[in-house]
Amino acid sequence: MGKDYYKILGVPKDADETALKKAYKTLAMQYHPDRAKGDKIAATEKFKEVSEAYDVLNDADKRKIYDQYGEEGLKNGGMPPPGTGGMPGGMPGGMPGGFQYSSRSAEDVFAEFFGGRSPFGGGMGSMGGMGPIGGGHDQGFSNLFGPGVGMGGFGGGGPMGGMQRQMRQEPPIEHNLPCTLEELYKGSTRKMKISRTVHNDAGRPERISEILSIDIKPGWKKGTRITFPEKGDQHPGVKAADVVFVVAEKPHPFFRREGADLFYTHRLPLVDALCGTSFKVTHLDGRQIPVTVNDVAGPNSQKVVRGEGMPQTKSGGKGDLRIQFNIVFPKHLSDEQKVGLRKCLPSM
């Protein structure tokens, strides 16, 4: 007598797609070899059985034949088992059009259900050997479930046969890289220490520390990404994740960046705004930039110093330094000063 797929999933025979998915998710998470406790071999067999049941019942064509002829009829190409009567449609090969049953490996069903991502959380671990791998279709399943357990999964070779499959890679692990405006102006080298799991020569996992060197280029912007390929944790059957650092710009007490331009606010006494003045701005690299104001500086005016902004990585040039004025008015004027101002200032 064949397997009772409904009993395996614990669902009634009229279960809809939602009920099937809920049951499979619960059981697959319970018996997945990366999560199961106790007897790993028994858990592996149960996991394969649950995956097979879900794969059949969630496929309308397979389910229709299974409901009519059971597991044997399904795997016999839609033909009824011996002694159960004639073939549907009176045609050799079972169903009209010739139904061909093909099983899928437990790993394929699991990966498809969860969209190729680990359901166990975390940036790296999980999904041990479940992802597709290169270098032979049985290699990853063997590593995970023990020798002799291949991708066929359900007692026969899977649909991939002996085809080589590309190894799946874990999603990238991203870290912020806060940088000062000085670093982004002049460039800098940062050393970042990471810890990750690798497999030694004996095949055993071990935790190591590693120093990654990042050369920050002058002109880099917020959001610039620096990728270190496959520097995440190593797990059987999947490529290690890339480690990605994303540049974040720290606020600066004096300068503000907009694109390639730098903005600087200078306090300007009213008398200097009216009569003109000279002053120096200490730049991000420590240089003193001389600035001369000859014209009357209004509240919304600014002084532009060409070529003293942020470096531009593509063109090799620089943006502009834009000096905005915060005009400081006197808090008190004597009567004599007021009279003098009225004499010298034009009436608007």
C-alpha positions in Angstrom: 0.0 0.0 0.0 1.3 3.4 -1.0 2.0 6.4 1.2 -0.8 8.5 2.6 0.4 12.0 1.8 -2.5 13.6 3.5 -1.7 11.8 6.8 2.0 12.7 6.4 1.1 16.4 6.3 -1.7 16.1 8.8 -4.3 17.7 6.6 -7.8 16.6 5.4 -8.3 15.4 1.8 -10.1 18.6 0.9 -7.2 20.8 2.2 -6.6 23.9 0.1 -3.3 25.5 -0.9 -3.2 27.7 2.2 -3.6 24.7 4.5 -1.0 22.7 2.6 1.5 25.5 2.8 0.9 26.0 6.5 1.3 22.3 7.2 4.5 21.9 5.1 6.1 25.0 6.6 5.6 23.7 10.2 6.8 20.2 9.4 9.7 21.2 7.2 11.0 23.6 9.9 10.6 20.8 12.5 12.4 18.1 10.6 15.0 20.1 8.6 18.4 18.5 9.3 19.8 21.9 10.3 17.2 22.3 13.0 16.1 18.9 14.0 17.2 17.6 17.4 18.1 14.0 18.2 18.3 11.4 15.4 19.5 13.3 12.3 19.0 10.3 10.0 15.4 9.8 11.1 14.8 13.6 10.7 16.3 13.5 7.2 13.9 10.7 6.1 10.9 12.5 7.6 12.0 15.8 6.0 12.2 14.0 2.6 8.8 12.4 3.1 7.1 15.7 4.1 8.6 17.4 1.1 7.4 14.6 -1.3 3.9 14.8 0.1 3.7 18.6 -0.3 5.2 18.5 -3.8 2.5 16.0 -4.9 -0.5 17.6 -3.2 0.4 21.1 -4.1 0.5 20.2 -7.8 -3.0 19.9 -9.3 -2.1 17.3 -11.9 -0.2 15.0 -9.5 -2.8 15.4 -6.8 -5.7 14.4 -9.2 -3.9 11.2 -10.2 -2.8 10.5 -6.6 -6.4 10.9 -5.3 -7.6 8.4 -8.0 -4.8 5.8 -8.0 -2.6 6.5 -5.0 1.2 6.7 -4.9 1.8 3.6 -7.1 -0.5 4.8 -9.8 1.1 8.3 -9.6 4.6 7.0 -10.0 3.5 4.6 -12.7 2.8 7.5 -15.0 -0.9 7.8 -14.2 -1.6 4.2 -14.7 -3.6 2.3 -12.1 -1.8 -0.3 -10.0 -2.1 -3.9 -11.2 -5.5 -5.4 -10.4 -7.4 -2.1 -10.1 -9.0 -1.9 -13.5 -8.3 -0.4 -16.9 -6.3 2.6 -17.8 -8.0 6.1 -17.9 -8.9 7.1 -21.4 -8.1 3.6 -22.7 -4.7 4.8 -23.8 -1.2 3.4 -23.0 0.7 5.6 -20.7 -2.2 6.5 -18.4 -3.7 10.0 -18.8 -4.5 11.4 -22.2 -1.4 13.2 -23.4 0.9 10.8 -21.5 1.5 11.9 -17.9 5.1 11.5 -16.8 5.8 11.6 -13.0 9.0 13.2 -11.9 10.0 13.7 -8.3 11.9 16.7 -7.0 14.5 16.7 -4.3 13.6 17.8 -0.8 16.1 20.6 -1.1 14.5 21.9 -4.3 11.0 21.9 -2.7 12.4 23.6 0.4 14.3 26.3 -1.5 11.4 27.0 -3.8 9.0 27.3 -0.9 11.2 29.9 1.0 12.3 31.7 -2.2 15.9 30.6 -2.0 16.5 32.3 1.3 17.1 30.9 4.8 14.0 30.8 6.9 16.1 30.4 10.1 17.1 34.1 10.4 20.5 35.7 10.7 22.8 37.1 8.0 24.7 33.9 7.4 24.1 30.5 9.1 21.1 28.2 8.3 20.2 26.4 5.1 23.4 24.4 5.7 23.6 22.1 2.6 20.2 22.8 1.2 21.2 25.2 -1.5 22.1 24.0 -5.1 25.8 23.5 -5.5 28.3 23.1 -8.3 30.7 20.3 -8.9 28.2 17.4 -9.1 24.6 17.1 -8.1 25.1 14.7 -5.1 27.9 16.6 -3.4 25.9 19.0 -1.2 23.3 16.5 -0.2 26.0 14.0 0.8 27.7 16.5 2.9 24.5 17.4 4.8 22.7 14.1 5.1 25.6 11.6 5.0 27.0 9.4 2.3 24.6 7.8 -0.2 21.9 10.4 0.1 21.7 12.2 -3.2 19.6 14.8 -4.8 17.0 12.3 -6.0 15.6 12.5 -2.5 12.6 10.3 -3.1 14.2 7.0 -4.0 15.2 7.9 -7.6 17.3 10.3 -9.4 16.0 13.9 -9.4 15.0 15.7 -12.6 18.4 17.3 -12.7 20.0 14.0 -13.4 23.8 14.4 -13.6 23.6 18.1 -14.6 25.9 20.5 -12.7 24.1 23.1 -10.8 25.4 26.5 -9.9 26.1 27.0 -6.2 23.7 29.3 -4.4 25.2 32.2 -2.4 24.0 33.6 0.9 22.6 37.2 0.8 25.2 39.9 1.3 26.0 41.1 4.9 26.0 44.9 5.0 27.7 47.1 7.6 27.7 50.9 7.8 31.1 52.6 7.4 30.8 56.0 9.1 33.3 58.5 7.6 34.2 62.0 8.6 34.0 64.7 5.9 37.8 65.0 6.3 38.2 61.4 5.3 36.0 61.8 2.3 37.9 64.9 1.2 41.5 63.7 1.7 41.1 59.9 1.5 42.0 57.5 4.2 42.7 53.8 5.0 40.5 52.0 7.5 41.1 48.6 9.1 38.0 46.6 9.9 38.1 43.5 12.0 35.6 40.8 11.3 35.0 37.3 12.8 33.7 34.5 10.6 33.4 30.7 10.5 35.6 28.8 8.1 36.3 25.1 7.6 39.8 23.9 8.4 41.8 21.2 6.5 40.0 18.5 8.5 36.7 19.9 7.4 35.7 21.1 10.9 34.3 24.6 11.4 36.3 27.1 13.4 35.9 30.8 14.2 38.7 33.1 12.9 39.3 36.8 13.0 40.4 38.7 9.9 41.4 42.3 9.2 39.9 43.9 6.1 41.6 47.0 4.6 39.5 49.7 3.0 41.1 52.5 1.0 38.6 55.4 1.2 39.0 57.4 -2.0 38.8 61.2 -2.0 35.3 62.3 -3.1 33.5 59.1 -2.1 29.8 59.8 -1.3 27.3 58.5 1.2 26.1 55.2 -0.1 29.3 54.1 -1.8 29.6 50.3 -1.4 32.8 48.4 -0.8 32.4 44.6 -1.4 34.7 41.8 0.0 33.6 38.7 -1.9 32.7 35.6 0.1 34.0 36.9 3.4 30.9 35.7 5.4 30.5 32.5 7.3 31.2 29.3 5.4 28.5 26.6 5.3 28.3 23.3 3.4 26.6 23.5 0.0 26.4 27.3 -0.3 28.8 30.0 -1.2 29.7 32.3 1.6 28.1 35.7 1.6 29.8 38.8 0.4 30.6 41.3 3.2 29.6 44.9 2.1 30.5 48.1 3.8 28.3 51.1 2.9 29.8 54.6 3.4 27.8 56.8 5.8 28.8 60.5 6.2 29.2 61.9 9.7 27.8 65.4 10.4 30.5 68.1 10.4 30.4 71.1 12.8 31.3 73.7 10.1 30.9 72.3 6.6 27.9 70.8 4.8 28.2 68.8 1.6 25.8 69.0 -1.3 27.0 67.0 -4.2 30.5 68.2 -5.1 30.0 71.6 -3.3 30.9 72.5 0.2 28.9 75.0 2.2 30.4 77.0 5.1 28.7 79.6 7.2 30.7 82.6 8.3 29.6 85.1 11.0 29.9 88.6 9.6 29.5 91.7 11.7 27.2 94.3 10.2 30.0 96.8 9.7 32.0 94.2 7.7 28.9 93.3 5.7 28.5 97.0 4.7 32.2 98.0 4.4 33.9 94.8 3.3 36.4 92.6 5.0 38.9 89.8 4.6 39.1 86.6 6.6 40.4 83.0 6.3 38.6 79.7 6.3 40.3 76.6 7.7 39.6 73.9 5.1 39.1 70.2 5.7 42.8 69.5 4.9 44.0 72.2 7.2 44.8 74.8 4.6 43.9 78.5 5.2 41.6 79.7 2.4 41.8 83.6 2.1 38.4 85.2 1.4 37.8 88.9 0.5 34.4 90.6 0.6 34.4 93.9 -1.3 30.7 94.3 -2.0 27.9 94.8 0.5 27.0 91.3 1.8 23.2 90.9 2.2 21.5 88.3 4.3 21.1 85.9 1.4 24.4 86.5 -0.4 27.3 84.1 -0.6 30.9 84.1 -1.7 31.9 81.4 -4.1 35.5 80.1 -4.1 35.9 78.0 -7.3 37.6 74.6 -7.1 37.7 74.4 -3.3 34.8 72.0 -2.9 34.8 68.2 -2.7 36.9 66.1 -5.1 35.0 64.4 -8.0 36.1 60.8 -8.5 35.0 60.6 -12.1 36.2 63.9 -13.5 39.2 64.4 -11.3 38.1 68.0 -10.6 36.6 69.6 -7.6 33.3 71.4 -6.7 33.1 74.9 -5.2 33.3 76.2 -1.7 30.2 78.3 -1.0 30.5 80.7 1.9 27.2 81.9 3.3 27.0 84.8 5.7 25.3 85.0 9.0 25.2 88.8 9.5 25.4 89.9 13.1 23.6 93.1 14.0 24.6 95.2 17.0 22.3 94.8 20.0 22.4 98.5 20.9 23.2 101.9 19.2 23.6 105.2 20.9 21.7 108.3 19.7 24.9 109.7 18.3 25.6 106.5 16.3 22.1 106.5 15.0 22.5 110.1 13.8 25.8 109.3 12.2 24.3 106.2 10.4 21.4 108.2 9.0 23.8 110.7 7.6 26.1 108.2 5.8 23.5 105.6 4.8 21.3 106.3 1.8 17.6 106.4 2.4 15.9 103.4 0.7 
